[in-house]
Amino acid sequence: METCLQEKKAELQVVMNNLRDTKEQHLRTKISTLKQLDEKLKGQSGHDEVKKELSILKSMEGVATEGSGSQDTSKTLEVLLLEKNCSLQSENATLRITNSDFSDPVPALDLVHQLQLIVQQMQDIETENQKLRDTLEEYNKEFAEVKNQEATIKALKSMSMSRP
């Protein structure tokens, strides 16, 4: 009986380690993507100058900009994260049901405590993921705004050059 409990405890530990490793790998991937996007944004030369010129143009001619396409990427990322979260919650529920099969409450309580720690870690990672999603969305909006600013500046320059 005790060896069965130990085997189940070992199985649960392996599953919990796999869950943690998977979540950590996803976080590393998200951080890597965020760093790449940050470098891409830094690579945009004259960003501040373009923003300044656009604000001047807006005040002079009332030019309005709209975001383009950045929400599709964010939504896709958000959907993927929600699906992964649901999957992990389902697996967590399965582990809790498995834990309830134990007749000796002490090992079960230890496992519950371990699961609570893992859930807390997952929540911390999810919070970090939300911050990363927010930052990524801000970068995407800012990048779209810069693109719109560049298009507006080009249009205005071509208009001013075509005038005699």
C-alpha atoms as an extended CHARMM CRD file, in Angstrom:
* protein
*
       164  EXT
         1         1  MET       CA              0.0000000000        0.0000000000        0.0000000000  PROA      1               0.0000000000
         2         2  GLU       CA              2.7780000000        2.3970000000        0.9460000000  PROA      2               0.0000000000
         3         3  THR       CA              4.7670000000        1.5610000000       -2.1750000000  PROA      3               0.0000000000
         4         4  CYS       CA              1.6790000000        2.2490000000       -4.2830000000  PROA      4               0.0000000000
         5         5  LEU       CA              1.3930000000        5.6580000000       -2.6740000000  PROA      5               0.0000000000
         6         6  GLN       CA              5.0660000000        6.2930000000       -3.2600000000  PROA      6               0.0000000000
         7         7  GLU       CA              4.7030000000        5.2640000000       -6.9020000000  PROA      7               0.0000000000
         8         8  LYS       CA              1.7460000000        7.5950000000       -7.3460000000  PROA      8               0.0000000000
         9         9  LYS       CA              3.6290000000       10.3630000000       -5.6060000000  PROA      9               0.0000000000
        10        10  ALA       CA              6.6060000000        9.8030000000       -7.9150000000  PROA      10              0.0000000000
        11        11  GLU       CA              4.3020000000        9.8170000000      -10.9650000000  PROA      11              0.0000000000
        12        12  LEU       CA              2.6900000000       13.0460000000       -9.8050000000  PROA      12              0.0000000000
        13        13  GLN       CA              6.0910000000       14.5980000000       -9.2190000000  PROA      13              0.0000000000
        14        14  VAL       CA              7.1490000000       13.6990000000      -12.7660000000  PROA      14              0.0000000000
        15        15  VAL       CA              3.9250000000       15.1630000000      -14.1650000000  PROA      15              0.0000000000
        16        16  MET       CA              4.3390000000       18.3230000000      -12.0960000000  PROA      16              0.0000000000
        17        17  ASN       CA              7.9660000000       18.6780000000      -13.2010000000  PROA      17              0.0000000000
        18        18  ASN       CA              6.9000000000       18.2670000000      -16.8210000000  PROA      18              0.0000000000
        19        19  LEU       CA              4.2100000000       20.9160000000      -16.3700000000  PROA      19              0.0000000000
        20        20  ARG       CA              6.6880000000       23.3170000000      -14.8300000000  PROA      20              0.0000000000
        21        21  ASP       CA              9.2820000000       22.6540000000      -17.5190000000  PROA      21              0.0000000000
        22        22  THR       CA              6.7280000000       23.1940000000      -20.2710000000  PROA      22              0.0000000000
        23        23  LYS       CA              5.5460000000       26.4440000000      -18.7340000000  PROA      23              0.0000000000
        24        24  GLU       CA              9.1190000000       27.6460000000      -18.2610000000  PROA      24              0.0000000000
        25        25  GLN       CA              9.9620000000       26.7860000000      -21.8860000000  PROA      25              0.0000000000
        26        26  HSD       CA              6.9350000000       28.7540000000      -23.0800000000  PROA      26              0.0000000000
        27        27  LEU       CA              8.0160000000       31.6840000000      -20.9480000000  PROA      27              0.0000000000
        28        28  ARG       CA             11.5600000000       31.5460000000      -22.3520000000  PROA      28              0.0000000000
        29        29  THR       CA             10.1020000000       31.5020000000      -25.8640000000  PROA      29              0.0000000000
        30        30  LYS       CA              7.9210000000       34.5120000000      -25.1140000000  PROA      30              0.0000000000
        31        31  ILE       CA             10.8400000000       36.4000000000      -23.5930000000  PROA      31              0.0000000000
        32        32  SER       CA             12.9860000000       35.5910000000      -26.6220000000  PROA      32              0.0000000000
        33        33  THR       CA             10.2470000000       36.8330000000      -28.9560000000  PROA      33              0.0000000000
        34        34  LEU       CA              9.8550000000       39.9790000000      -26.8950000000  PROA      34              0.0000000000
        35        35  LYS       CA             13.6030000000       40.6350000000      -27.0360000000  PROA      35              0.0000000000
        36        36  GLN       CA             13.5760000000       40.1760000000      -30.8150000000  PROA      36              0.0000000000
        37        37  LEU       CA             10.6910000000       42.6070000000      -31.1590000000  PROA      37              0.0000000000
        38        38  ASP       CA             12.4420000000       45.0580000000      -28.8640000000  PROA      38              0.0000000000
        39        39  GLU       CA             15.5850000000       44.8870000000      -31.0210000000  PROA      39              0.0000000000
        40        40  LYS       CA             13.4660000000       45.3340000000      -34.1430000000  PROA      40              0.0000000000
        41        41  LEU       CA             11.8410000000       48.4010000000      -32.6300000000  PROA      41              0.0000000000
        42        42  LYS       CA             15.2210000000       49.8290000000      -31.6140000000  PROA      42              0.0000000000
        43        43  GLY       CA             16.3590000000       49.2690000000      -35.1860000000  PROA      43              0.0000000000
        44        44  GLN       CA             13.7700000000       51.6950000000      -36.4920000000  PROA      44              0.0000000000
        45        45  SER       CA             15.8610000000       54.7800000000      -37.1240000000  PROA      45              0.0000000000
        46        46  GLY       CA             14.4450000000       58.2090000000      -36.5780000000  PROA      46              0.0000000000
        47        47  HSD       CA             11.4910000000       56.9410000000      -34.5550000000  PROA      47              0.0000000000
        48        48  ASP       CA             11.3940000000       59.9510000000      -32.2360000000  PROA      48              0.0000000000
        49        49  GLU       CA             11.8530000000       62.3510000000      -35.1340000000  PROA      49              0.0000000000
        50        50  VAL       CA              9.0000000000       60.7190000000      -37.0260000000  PROA      50              0.0000000000
        51        51  LYS       CA              6.7670000000       60.9460000000      -33.9510000000  PROA      51              0.0000000000
        52        52  LYS       CA              7.6090000000       64.6180000000      -33.5430000000  PROA      52              0.0000000000
        53        53  GLU       CA              6.9080000000       65.3580000000      -37.2120000000  PROA      53              0.0000000000
        54        54  LEU       CA              3.6180000000       63.4830000000      -37.0310000000  PROA      54              0.0000000000
        55        55  SER       CA              2.4670000000       65.4150000000      -33.9720000000  PROA      55              0.0000000000
        56        56  ILE       CA              3.2160000000       68.6330000000      -35.8380000000  PROA      56              0.0000000000
        57        57  LEU       CA              1.3040000000       67.3740000000      -38.8570000000  PROA      57              0.0000000000
        58        58  LYS       CA             -1.6150000000       66.3340000000      -36.6860000000  PROA      58              0.0000000000
        59        59  SER       CA             -1.8340000000       69.7630000000      -35.1340000000  PROA      59              0.0000000000
        60        60  MET       CA             -1.6170000000       71.4360000000      -38.5460000000  PROA      60              0.0000000000
        61        61  GLU       CA             -3.9100000000       69.2270000000      -40.5980000000  PROA      61              0.0000000000
        62        62  GLY       CA             -5.7980000000       66.9990000000      -38.1500000000  PROA      62              0.0000000000
        63        63  VAL       CA             -4.3040000000       63.7510000000      -39.4430000000  PROA      63              0.0000000000
        64        64  ALA       CA             -5.6320000000       60.7200000000      -37.5850000000  PROA      64              0.0000000000
        65        65  THR       CA             -3.9160000000       57.3840000000      -37.4730000000  PROA      65              0.0000000000
        66        66  GLU       CA             -5.3580000000       53.9470000000      -36.8800000000  PROA      66              0.0000000000
        67        67  GLY       CA             -3.6640000000       50.7100000000      -35.8090000000  PROA      67              0.0000000000
        68        68  SER       CA             -3.3540000000       48.0700000000      -38.4910000000  PROA      68              0.0000000000
        69        69  GLY       CA             -3.1290000000       44.3330000000      -38.0660000000  PROA      69              0.0000000000
        70        70  SER       CA             -1.3160000000       44.2870000000      -34.7290000000  PROA      70              0.0000000000
        71        71  GLN       CA             -4.4050000000       43.0380000000      -32.8880000000  PROA      71              0.0000000000
        72        72  ASP       CA             -4.5900000000       39.8680000000      -34.9980000000  PROA      72              0.0000000000
        73        73  THR       CA             -1.1740000000       38.7500000000      -33.7410000000  PROA      73              0.0000000000
        74        74  SER       CA             -2.0410000000       39.6560000000      -30.1610000000  PROA      74              0.0000000000
        75        75  LYS       CA             -5.3300000000       37.7950000000      -30.3390000000  PROA      75              0.0000000000
        76        76  THR       CA             -3.6240000000       34.7270000000      -31.7310000000  PROA      76              0.0000000000
        77        77  LEU       CA             -1.0590000000       34.8200000000      -28.9490000000  PROA      77              0.0000000000
        78        78  GLU       CA             -3.7760000000       35.3560000000      -26.3580000000  PROA      78              0.0000000000
        79        79  VAL       CA             -5.8560000000       32.4510000000      -27.7000000000  PROA      79              0.0000000000
        80        80  LEU       CA             -2.8260000000       30.1550000000      -27.5610000000  PROA      80              0.0000000000
        81        81  LEU       CA             -2.0850000000       31.1830000000      -23.9900000000  PROA      81              0.0000000000
        82        82  LEU       CA             -5.7070000000       30.6750000000      -22.9320000000  PROA      82              0.0000000000
        83        83  GLU       CA             -5.7740000000       27.2170000000      -24.5060000000  PROA      83              0.0000000000
        84        84  LYS       CA             -2.5800000000       26.2640000000      -22.7040000000  PROA      84              0.0000000000
        85        85  ASN       CA             -3.9760000000       27.6240000000      -19.4420000000  PROA      85              0.0000000000
        86        86  CYS       CA             -7.1730000000       25.5590000000      -19.8520000000  PROA      86              0.0000000000
        87        87  SER       CA             -5.1020000000       22.4650000000      -20.5910000000  PROA      87              0.0000000000
        88        88  LEU       CA             -3.0080000000       22.9680000000      -17.4640000000  PROA      88              0.0000000000
        89        89  GLN       CA             -6.1000000000       23.5650000000      -15.3190000000  PROA      89              0.0000000000
        90        90  SER       CA             -7.6460000000       20.3580000000      -16.6380000000  PROA      90              0.0000000000
        91        91  GLU       CA             -4.5070000000       18.3970000000      -15.8280000000  PROA      91              0.0000000000
        92        92  ASN       CA             -4.4190000000       20.0060000000      -12.3930000000  PROA      92              0.0000000000
        93        93  ALA       CA             -8.0100000000       18.8710000000      -11.7530000000  PROA      93              0.0000000000
        94        94  THR       CA             -7.0880000000       15.3320000000      -12.8270000000  PROA      94              0.0000000000
        95        95  LEU       CA             -4.1760000000       15.3280000000      -10.4020000000  PROA      95              0.0000000000
        96        96  ARG       CA             -6.4170000000       16.5120000000       -7.5830000000  PROA      96              0.0000000000
        97        97  ILE       CA             -8.9100000000       13.7250000000       -8.2790000000  PROA      97              0.0000000000
        98        98  THR       CA             -6.0500000000       11.2310000000       -8.2730000000  PROA      98              0.0000000000
        99        99  ASN       CA             -4.8920000000       12.6510000000       -4.9640000000  PROA      99              0.0000000000
       100       100  SER       CA             -8.3340000000       12.1450000000       -3.4390000000  PROA      100             0.0000000000
       101       101  ASP       CA             -7.9590000000        8.3670000000       -3.9760000000  PROA      101             0.0000000000
       102       102  PHE       CA             -5.2890000000        8.1720000000       -1.2600000000  PROA      102             0.0000000000
       103       103  SER       CA             -6.5000000000        6.7380000000        2.0400000000  PROA      103             0.0000000000
       104       104  ASP       CA             -3.6540000000        8.1680000000        4.1620000000  PROA      104             0.0000000000
       105       105  PRO       CA             -4.1960000000       11.9430000000        4.3470000000  PROA      105             0.0000000000
       106       106  VAL       CA             -0.5940000000       12.9200000000        5.2110000000  PROA      106             0.0000000000
       107       107  PRO       CA              0.9850000000       12.1030000000        1.8170000000  PROA      107             0.0000000000
       108       108  ALA       CA             -2.0760000000       13.4970000000        0.0870000000  PROA      108             0.0000000000
       109       109  LEU       CA             -1.7390000000       16.7420000000        2.0350000000  PROA      109             0.0000000000
       110       110  ASP       CA              1.9340000000       16.9360000000        1.0940000000  PROA      110             0.0000000000
       111       111  LEU       CA              0.9880000000       16.5210000000       -2.5510000000  PROA      111             0.0000000000
       112       112  VAL       CA             -1.7160000000       19.1450000000       -2.2410000000  PROA      112             0.0000000000
       113       113  HSD       CA              0.8310000000       21.5320000000       -0.7840000000  PROA      113             0.0000000000
       114       114  GLN       CA              3.2140000000       20.7890000000       -3.6540000000  PROA      114             0.0000000000
       115       115  LEU       CA              0.3920000000       21.3170000000       -6.1400000000  PROA      115             0.0000000000
       116       116  GLN       CA             -0.4670000000       24.6120000000       -4.5080000000  PROA      116             0.0000000000
       117       117  LEU       CA              3.1390000000       25.7200000000       -4.8830000000  PROA      117             0.0000000000
       118       118  ILE       CA              3.0950000000       24.6980000000       -8.5330000000  PROA      118             0.0000000000
       119       119  VAL       CA             -0.1960000000       26.5100000000       -9.0800000000  PROA      119             0.0000000000
       120       120  GLN       CA              1.3290000000       29.6140000000       -7.4740000000  PROA      120             0.0000000000
       121       121  GLN       CA              4.3330000000       29.3150000000       -9.7870000000  PROA      121             0.0000000000
       122       122  MET       CA              1.9810000000       28.9390000000      -12.7510000000  PROA      122             0.0000000000
       123       123  GLN       CA              0.0510000000       32.0020000000      -11.6450000000  PROA      123             0.0000000000
       124       124  ASP       CA              3.2860000000       33.9610000000      -11.3300000000  PROA      124             0.0000000000
       125       125  ILE       CA              4.3190000000       32.8370000000      -14.8050000000  PROA      125             0.0000000000
       126       126  GLU       CA              0.8530000000       33.7100000000      -16.1380000000  PROA      126             0.0000000000
       127       127  THR       CA              1.1800000000       37.1870000000      -14.5910000000  PROA      127             0.0000000000
       128       128  GLU       CA              4.5620000000       37.5770000000      -16.2650000000  PROA      128             0.0000000000
       129       129  ASN       CA              3.0350000000       36.3390000000      -19.5380000000  PROA      129             0.0000000000
       130       130  GLN       CA              0.2860000000       38.9540000000      -19.2370000000  PROA      130             0.0000000000
       131       131  LYS       CA              2.8960000000       41.6590000000      -18.7320000000  PROA      131             0.0000000000
       132       132  LEU       CA              4.7780000000       40.3940000000      -21.7690000000  PROA      132             0.0000000000
       133       133  ARG       CA              1.5530000000       40.3100000000      -23.8350000000  PROA      133             0.0000000000
       134       134  ASP       CA              0.8010000000       43.8900000000      -22.7900000000  PROA      134             0.0000000000
       135       135  THR       CA              4.3160000000       45.0220000000      -23.6830000000  PROA      135             0.0000000000
       136       136  LEU       CA              4.1400000000       43.1760000000      -27.0050000000  PROA      136             0.0000000000
       137       137  GLU       CA              0.7980000000       44.7990000000      -27.7930000000  PROA      137             0.0000000000
       138       138  GLU       CA              2.2390000000       48.2200000000      -26.9750000000  PROA      138             0.0000000000
       139       139  TYR       CA              5.2060000000       47.5560000000      -29.2540000000  PROA      139             0.0000000000
       140       140  ASN       CA              2.9080000000       46.3920000000      -32.0550000000  PROA      140             0.0000000000
       141       141  LYS       CA              0.7400000000       49.4950000000      -31.7110000000  PROA      141             0.0000000000
       142       142  GLU       CA              3.7750000000       51.7400000000      -31.6440000000  PROA      142             0.0000000000
       143       143  PHE       CA              5.2460000000       49.9970000000      -34.6910000000  PROA      143             0.0000000000
       144       144  ALA       CA              1.9440000000       50.3910000000      -36.5760000000  PROA      144             0.0000000000
       145       145  GLU       CA              1.8550000000       54.0600000000      -35.5930000000  PROA      145             0.0000000000
       146       146  VAL       CA              5.3910000000       54.5670000000      -36.8970000000  PROA      146             0.0000000000
       147       147  LYS       CA              4.4380000000       52.9030000000      -40.1880000000  PROA      147             0.0000000000
       148       148  ASN       CA              1.4060000000       55.1770000000      -40.4810000000  PROA      148             0.0000000000
       149       149  GLN       CA              3.5690000000       58.1790000000      -39.6640000000  PROA      149             0.0000000000
       150       150  GLU       CA              6.0600000000       57.2540000000      -42.3490000000  PROA      150             0.0000000000
       151       151  ALA       CA              3.2750000000       56.8850000000      -44.9100000000  PROA      151             0.0000000000
       152       152  THR       CA              1.7990000000       60.2440000000      -43.9190000000  PROA      152             0.0000000000
       153       153  ILE       CA              5.1810000000       61.9670000000      -44.1310000000  PROA      153             0.0000000000
       154       154  LYS       CA              5.8730000000       60.4500000000      -47.5460000000  PROA      154             0.0000000000
       155       155  ALA       CA              2.4460000000       61.5590000000      -48.7800000000  PROA      155             0.0000000000
       156       156  LEU       CA              2.9400000000       65.0870000000      -47.4940000000  PROA      156             0.0000000000
       157       157  LYS       CA              6.4430000000       65.3140000000      -48.9540000000  PROA      157             0.0000000000
       158       158  SER       CA              5.1850000000       64.1480000000      -52.3330000000  PROA      158             0.0000000000
       159       159  MET       CA              2.3390000000       66.6520000000      -52.1330000000  PROA      159             0.0000000000
       160       160  SER       CA              4.7280000000       69.4850000000      -51.2900000000  PROA      160             0.0000000000
       161       161  MET       CA              7.1270000000       68.5120000000      -54.0830000000  PROA      161             0.0000000000
       162       162  SER       CA              4.3410000000       68.3440000000      -56.6670000000  PROA      162             0.0000000000
       163       163  ARG       CA              3.2230000000       71.8790000000      -55.9240000000  PROA      163             0.0000000000
       164       164  PRO       CA              4.9160000000       74.5440000000      -58.1120000000  PROA      164             0.0000000000
